[in-house]
Amino acid sequence: MGASRSFNSFRIISLLTAALYVFLFVSLFFFPDSIMEGAGIQGGEMAYFMARRTSMLMLSFAVLLILVSGAERSRLRAIIGLIVAFNMTGFASTGISEYALGRIDAHIFVSVCVELTVSALFAVQSFSDLRKIRQSA
């Protein structure tokens, strides 16, 4: 077994991100007030409804990442990584734009930093996978 089997960065990134998605699921589904207050926004029935619906998306991403965390390098694994990178970049972009519009406070930048870090990790991993696949073909 080579060094690539002893250190699987995709597995580590996937499982850590799955834990983040599970945390977001639990927070949005069971404690939407804490997330909204943390962002400095007011809750309401529609906001709570949307938070609970969004929580299912978080749970789905968590399950997906857990299931593919042990996958061998492949085009599909790279695509999944790029989808997660795109999702996290979208979260970060939304946070930045909502802050710029004055709808949320500066606390959002903790989330933005985490989201951009996760996005970068998955993007680098995915492009590395695609490059190595092309080289071996």
Secondary structure, DSSP 8 states (H G I E B T S, - for coil): --HHHH--HHHHHHHHHHHHHHHHHHHHHH-HHHHHHHHT----HHHHHHHHHHHHHHHHHHHHHHHHTT--S-HHHHHHHHHHHHHHHHHHHHHHHHHHTTSS-TTHHHHHHHHHHHHHHHHHHHHHHHHHHHHH-
